[in-house]
């Protein structure tokens, strides 16, 4: 299992509104789901946090996380003409 947390969720919500934030989250989850197996599960645990549960070995999950990090680092998510560059940190 690993967690993904959106650090500045409240600031983003205040500045852009819930519809834009939901669209960003939807795009983020789409990028992530492209890396997952059908047996992996994503849970929306809190408003700004997601858990990914998998029965795969730790080494495989580390590769998944690295691949996900590369994808979000090299792409911005655009919603309503506003670009969001995502930064990944441990």
N, C-alpha and C positions, 0 to 999 in steps of 0.2 A: 504494500500500500504506500502511496505517496500523496502529499497534499499540495494543492496549488492555492495560493492566497493572493488576492488583489490588494496591494498595499494601500493605495490611495483611494479606496472605494468611496468614502464619504465626500472627499473633495471632488472627485469625478462626478458623483451623483449631484452634488450641489451646483457644479458648473455646467453640466451637460444634460442632466435629467435622467430619469429612469429608463426611458425608451432608448436613448443612445447607449447607455450602459448595458442594457439587455442585449442590444445588437452587437456590441463589442464582445460580450460574454458568449453570445451565440457563435460568432466567428472564431473566437478562441477555442471553444469546445469542438468546433468543426475541424480545426487544425489538429487538435489533440486526438479526436476520434479517428482520424486518418492513420494514426500510429497504433491504435489499439486493436486487439483481437476481439472477436465476437464474445469471448468469455470474460473479457475485462468489463468492469462496471464503473461508471462515473456517478458519484453521489454529490448533490448540492447540499453541503453540510451547514453552511451559514451563508448570509447574503454575499459575502466576499470570499468564500472558500469552497473548494471542491476536493473530494477525495477520490482517488483512482485505486480500485481494488483489483488485484490480479493474482492468479495462482502461478504466474511465471517465476522463474528463478530471478534472484536479485541482480545477477549480471545482465540478464535480458532487460529488466526494468531500468537499469542504469543506462543501457544503450538507448532505450526508448526516451528517457529523460533528456539525454544528450541530443538526440535527433529532434525532439520537440523544442529544445532550447535553440538549436540552429535555425529551425523554421521561424520561430517568433522573432529572433534577433535580426533575421534578414528580410523581414516583411513588416509592413505597417498595416493596420486594419483601418479602413476608411468607412466612416458612417456619416451620412448626411454631409459629405464634403469635408469632414474633419478627420485628419489622420491621427491614429494612436500608435505610437511606437512602443512595443512591449519590451520590458527589460526583465531578464530572468536572473534570479539570485538564489543561492542556497540559504 
